[in-house]
Amino acid sequence: MTPEELSTAISACLRNAVEAGEFAVDLPAEVRVERPKNREHGDWATNIALQLGKKAGMNPRELASRLSERLGGIEGVKSVDIAGPGFLNITLDAGAAGGLARTIVEAGPAYGTNDALAGRTINMEFVSANPTGPLHLAHTRWAALGDSITRVLRASGAEVTAEYYINDAGTQMNNFAASVLASIKGRPTPEGGYPGEYVADLGRTVLSARPDVADLPDDDALPVVRDLAYEAQMADIKETLADFGVHFDVFFSESALHDGGAVDQAVERLRAQGHVFDLDGAIWLRTTDFGDDKDRVLIRSNGEPTYFASDAAYYLSKKDRGFPEKIYLLGADHHGYIGRLRAIAACAGDDMDENIQVLIGQMVSVNGARLSKRAGNIIELRDLLDWLGKDALRYSLGRSPADSAMAIDPELLKKNTNENPVFYVQYAHARTHAVARNAVSAGVDTSGFDAASLSHPTEGALLAALGQFPGVVAQSATFREPHRVARHLEVIAGTYHRWYDACRVAPLGEAPVEDVHRSRLWLNNATQQVLANGLDLLGVSAPERM
């Protein structure tokens, strides 16, 4: 019996009690069950009687007593105890608890998926680095977190589009093109331009495609250089993201908003909503009506649109493309964007609390990391991948909350010891494969399964940790916190290692193979599946050998 099945059973008991007239109360959509801190208090516990007692006009212990009688009759429930002011502590019989191992193996990669966010359609925007240089350390955390958030959202039933907003409009792109052209023509980097060996590399790429560009006048050469260098830089960004295990469904161009007239249309649409006003020759959006610290200029007095106008047009584009929910994952230097983006949503007629969420992540540092030889003044993501590897980076970045600053210790990540979290979890997964291989060699297979034989205390603890996994995934999606998955994988790994030390899967010596050995192989394989599923949600591989 999984925690979800137990939750459903408790809900059914509540509904039956209401229908029988034992008490009257509005029932919650879901009943939460949790693992008691003290194993002696049972397998699972719920405080539903405390939640509903007052609403039902009853003492919580009295309500718990009535629920206890009904729960005691459910197949698979061994006992129900009432504790304190009305907690229900539930102990499952060994067969019901152990049956989870088979459930997990049969579910395979689908175990852990849930419907907590079913019916939700979400646009998840993250990274969105300027296409004027390589991805670097500041983008690394947002790439890892954004991709993992996307994965847990999908695992929880949401329909999610991962989107990268390409800031390819404005002065920065002109400075970028001028920098590459200067490199081609052997001139110094222009003021406000981009230095670094990567600019020279882009120049050589442009010359390879258009050898004549070096002989063109600057006015004719700049558009050519801009387009070719931009294309090459975006190709580098996409390749780096792919190597990091990060996938985007959409790469959305800011310049397309301008070229297609979407920015001008956005101004008029917001004016029709009653939030645009004219002042001192400029066009403004009255964002202070919705909590922003000041009103924002959309169109400057010289007729040029601001970046904020592009932001407004981009938000409306997401709305027009059928995304009721929009999540923005931004860096620590973008706190000021929270109020203005929420105000855009409100000005567009949306609910600031329902239709938009702005997540701010804190910075990450890597001890001992060196500045890029190509870029000179940044730490490139590609260099970090070459140095530490995708798995170490993805896991270490995924196991801390986004809003906490963090420092990565490369020396720790290189250790093949339990001190290294990614090694600890991956080794547990590899060990499950070793156990399975050894079991098969000893003649143990999965032809038999006796759930009740999984009665050792370490087996109960391991089954409980595995059973909590779908709930952890659902919470990770609901709160946009994939680090919950990472931390729970570490719990599972530790519990598995303790079980490995206490329980044999293969019989000792010439002892015969019994159903307890076969059942333990099911439990071993269930652990293997959950670890693999969890690592996949973090974008980390699950090696079979280490």
N, C-alpha and C positions, 0 to 999 in steps of 0.2 A: 504494500500500500504506500503510495507516494504522499507527500504532504498535501498536494493538490487534491488527491482523492479523499484524504481525511477531511480537508476543508469542505469539500463538496458534501461529504457525509454529515458533517456538523450542520451545514446549511439546511440539509434535508430534515434533520431532526428539529431544527428551529421552526421550519415551515410546517412540519406535521404537528408540532405543539400548538402553533397559532391556529391551525385549521381545526384542532381538537378543542379549542376554546380555553386552553390552559392559561394563556395570557395573550394580550394584544400589544403588538409593537411593529413598527416599520422595520423590516429586515434589511440588513446591509447586503450589498451586492456580493461581498466576499467575506469570509471568515478567515482571519489570519491564524496560522499555527506556527509556533516557534519551538526550537530545540531548547529544553530547559538547561540552565547552566549546570545544575547538579543532575548527573545521570540517574541517581536514585529516585528522582521525582518523575521518572517516566520517559517515554520516547519523545512525546510532543506535548505542548501546552497551549492553551488559548485563554484569553481574558474576555471572551465574548460576553460572559454573564455579567462582568463588571461594566461593560459598555452598554448593555441593554437593560440592566436591572432597574435603574431609576425610570427609564422611559416606559418600562412595562409596569411600573408601579409596584415593584417587588424588591425584596431584599436580594442582592446579587447571589448570596449563597443558596437561597431558596430556588432561584432560577437555575443556578448551576446544578442543584440537586435533581430538578426535573430533566434537565438535559442529560445528566449523568445516567439516569435510568434508561433513557432512549439510546444513548451512545453505547451503553454496555451490551445492547442487543445486536450491535452491528458486527457482521462477520469480520474477523481479523482483529477486533479490539479485545484485548485480554482483560484490562481493568481500567477504571476511571476513578480518580481520586479528586476530592475537592480540597483545595488548600487556601489558607488565608481568607481574605474577604470574598473569595468566589472564583479563584483560578481553577481551571480544569486540567489535571495532569493525566495524560492518556498513555497507556502502555499497550503496544501491539503484541499479538502472539508472534512467536518466532517465524511461523510460516508467512504471515502477512508482511512482516518486516523484511524477511529474506527474499520474498518474491520480487522486490524492487530490482535485484540484480538481473533477473531475466528480463524484466520490463525495459531496463536501460539497454541491454545488449540488443534486444529486438528492435528498439527504437533507433539505434545507431546514431548517425549524425543529427537526427531530429530531436534527440533527447536534450532538453534544456530550452527548446523553443516553446513559446507560450503565446497567449492571445491578449496579453495585458494592454497592448496598443493596437489591437485589431481595428481596422476601419480608419486609421489615421493616415493621412497623406502629408509627407514632410519633405521640405527642401532643406538639405543640410549643406551649408556653405562653409568651407574651411580652406586654409592655406592662402589661396588667392594672392600669391606673391607677385610683385611687379615683374614683368618679363624683360627686365633690364640687367639681369645677372643671375648667377646660379643660386639654387636653394641653399640656405645656410642654417646655422644653429637655431636661430630664432624661429625658423619654419618647422624644425624637426619635431618639436613637441606637438604643434598644432596638426601636423600631418598624421602622427601616430594616434593622437586623441580623437581627431575628427573621424578617421577611418574606423577606429574601434567603437565610437559612439554610433556610427552608421550601422555597424555590424550588430550591435546589441539591440538597436531599434528594430532592425529587420527581424532578428530572432524573436522579438516580442510582438510580431504581427504587423508592424507599421510598413507602409509602402514608402520607401525613402529614395530620393534622388540626391546623390552626392555631386556637388557642383563647385567648380573652381571659377571664380570671377577674375577675368584677365584685365588688369588695369592698363589697357593699351591705348589710352587717349591722353592728350594733354602734353604739357611741357616736358615731362620726364622722358617721353618717347622721342621728342625732338633732340633732347640732350644725349640720349642713348645713340641715336643715329649719327649725331655730330661726333661723338666719341669714337665710334667705329670708323667713320670716314677719316677722322684725324689719324687714326692708326694706319689706315690704308695709305694715306698720303705722307706718312712720316712726320706728322706735326704733333706738337704737345697736346695733351688732353685739354679740351676747352674748359673754360670756367663753368662750374656746375655740371661737368661731365662725369663719366665713369672711368676710373683707372683700373688697372689690373691686366694680367696676361690673358684672361679670358676674352677681353675686348680685342686684343691682337688675334686671338684664335678665330673670333667671329669675323674679323677683317679678312683673314685668309680664306674662310669659308665663302664669304661674299665674292672675293676675287676669283675663286674657283668657279663659281656659277656665272659671274659677269666680269671677265677679265678687263673689259673696257671701262669699268666704273672709275678706275683710277685716273682716267684721262678726261672724264666728264667734268664740266663746271659744277661747283658745289650745289647750286640750285637744282641741277638735273640729277646729280648723284645722290643727294640726300633721300629722296623718296625710294629709290632703288635699294640703297643701303638699309634704310629703315625696314622695308618689307622683308628682305632676305635675312638680315641679322635677327629680326624679331622671330621669324620662322625657325631659324637655327636655335635661338635661345629657348623658345618654347619646346622644341624637340628635346633639348637637354633636360629641361624641367620635367617633362613627361617621362623620359627615360629614368631619371633619378627617382621619381615617385614610384614607378613600376618596380624598380630594384628595392624600394623600401616597402613594397607590398601594399601600396596605396592606390586605390582605383577611383576614378571619377567617371560618372555617367555623362556629365555635361561640362564642357569648357565654354564659358559664356564671355563674349567679348564686350568690353565697355564701349569701344569705338562703334560697335554695331548699333548701340542705343542712339548714338549721335547721328550716324549715317542714315538710320531708318526713321529719324524724326521722333523717336520715342521720348527724348528729353523734352522737346517742345510740347509734345502731347501730354506729358506728365504734368507740366505746369498748368495747362488748361484744365486737365481733369481735377487737379487739386483746387484750382480756382472755382470750379463748378461745385466743389464740396464746401466752399465758403471759407477757406483757410488761407487764401493767397491775397496779398495786398501790395500796393505800389508805394514806394517811398524813396525820395531823392533820386529818381530815375532808375532805381533798381526794383526787381521783383522779389518779394519776400514770402516765406511760409511762416505762419503764426504758430510756431511749435510750442511757445510758452503756454498756450491753452492746455497743453497735455504734459506739463511737467518739465519741459526743457528749460535750461537756464537762460536762454535767450532765443529770440527769433532768428531764423536762418535765411541767408540770401540764396535765392535760386538762380537769378540772372543778374549779373553785375550791370552797373549803369552804362558800361560800354557794349552791352549786348552779349557778353560772353557768359556761358553757363558755368556754375561752380561745380566742384566735386559733389556737393550736397545735392545738386539737381540730378546728377547721374545716380546717386544713391536712391533718390526718390523714384526715378524712372526704373531702376533695377528692381526695387521693391514691387512696384506695380507690375513689372514683367513677371515676377514670380507669382503674383496673385492671378494674373491673366493666364498663366500656364497651368493653373489648377492646383496650386499648393496652398491649402488653408493655413498650414503651419510652416513657419520659416525659422530655422535655427542658424544663427551666425556664431561662429567660433572665432574670436578675435584675440589679439595679443594684449599684453599687460599695458601697453601704451595707448590703448584704444578705449579706456574707461569713458571718455567723453562722448563716445559714439552711442552709448547705451540710451541716453535720454533722447538724442536726436533720431535714432532709428525707431524707437518706440513711438515717438511723436509722428514720424512719417506714417507708421501703421495706423495711428488714430486719425490722422488727417485724411487717410485713404478710406476711412470708414470701417476699419478693422478694430478688433478688441486687442488692446496692448498686452493683455495678460494671456490671451488664448492664441493669437495668431502670430506672435513673434517672440522669440527668446534669444537674448544676446548673452553668450557665455564668454567670460574673460579668463584667459589662462595666464598664469604667471611664468616668468622666465625660467630657463634651465641653463645650467652651466656644466661644463665637462672639465674636470680637473686634468690638466696636462695637455689639453687639446691645442693644436698649433694652427696659426692662421694659414689660410689657403695660399699655396704658392701661385695659383692662377689669379685669385682675386686680391690677395695682398692684405686686405683689412677685414676679412671675415673668416669664420670657420665653416667650411662647406659641408653640407649633408653628405655628399659623395665621399669626402675624406673620412667622415665619421663611420660610414658604412664599411669602407675598406679597412678601417682600424678596428672597429668593435664588432661589426657584423649586424645584420638586420635583426636577428632574434634578440640579442642582448639589448640593442637600442629600443626596439618596440616594447619589450617586456618592462624594462626599467622605466620607460616613459609612461607606460600604461598602468603602473601599480601605485601611482600617487594621484591625489585629487588635482584637478586642473588649476584650482585656485591657490595651490600651495607652491611656493618657490622650491626648486629642487636642484641638487648638484649630483651629477653622475660620477661615480668613482670607477674609472676604467680598470684599475688594478683589481677591484672586487669582481667586476664583470668577467675578467679573464680567468678567475679561479674556478677550478673544477671541484668545489667544495660546497657544503650545505650553506655556507655564508652567502653564496651567490644565489639570489632568488630564482633567476631563470634556470640556472643549472639544477637547482633543487627540484623544481617542477618538471623540467624536461627529463631529468634522471629518473624520477618516479615513473614517468610514462615509458621510458626505455626499459625500466625494470619490469613493468607489466608484460612487455613483449618477451623479455628473457624468461620470466616465470612461465609464460604460455609455451614458449619453445621447450623448456625443460619438462613441463607437464606432458606435452605430446610425446616427447622422447620416453617418458616413463609410462606411457600407455593411458594417460588421463585424457579424456575427451569430454565433450559437453552433451553426451547422449543421455545422461541422467541429471536430474536436478531435484534436490530435496531442500526446499527453502527453509524448513524447520531446523536443518542441520547447521545453519549459519547462526549458531547461538553463542559463540565466544564473545566476550565483552568488546574486543577490538573489532569484531565483525559488526556488532550493533553500532559502534561509533562510526565505522566506515560507511555503513549503509545510510546512517543519518546524514552524514556530510554529503554523500552522493544525492540523497533525496532533496537536500536544500538547494541544489544547483539551479533548477528552473526558477525558483523564487529569487535567487541572487541575480540571475540574468534579467528577470522582470524588473527588479529594483534598479539595476544598473541602467536599464533603458528609461525607466520613469524619471530617475534623477539625473540622467546623462552622466553617469559615473562608472565608466568601465573598470576603474581600479577595484571595484567590489568583486569583479570576476577574478582578477589576479590574486587578490588576498584570499579568496575562497579556494582557489586552486592550491595555494600554499597550505591551507588547512587540510585539504584532501590529500595532498602529497605527504604531509606529516602523519596523518591518520593511516594512510596506506603503508608507509614504512613501518609503523608500529605493528600493524596487522601482519606484515611480511615476517617480522621477527617472531611473532607469536603463533602463527598458523601455517602449517605446511599444505601446499597444493599437491605436490608429488609425494607419494607415500615413502616412508623411510625404509631403506634397504630392500628386502624381499617382501615387505608387507603388501597385501593385496590392495588394488584400487577399489575404493568404496565411493558411495554417492557423496559423502562429505567432501572428498577430493574433487569430484566433478562439480559439485556446487561451489566450491571455493574457486575453481577455474572460472565459473560464471561471474563470481564477484570480482576476480582479478580482471576479467575482460570488461566488466562494467566500469571499473575504475579507469581502465585504459581509454574507454570511449569518452567518459566525462572529461578527463584531462585533455584529450585531443580536441573535443568540442570547445572547451574553454580556451585553450591556446589559440585555436582558430579565430575566436572572437577578438583576440588581442593581436591578430596578424602574426602570430609566432608559430614556427613549425613544431611538430611533435615527432622527434626522432625515435626510430625503433631500436637503435643501438647508440651507445655513447662510450 
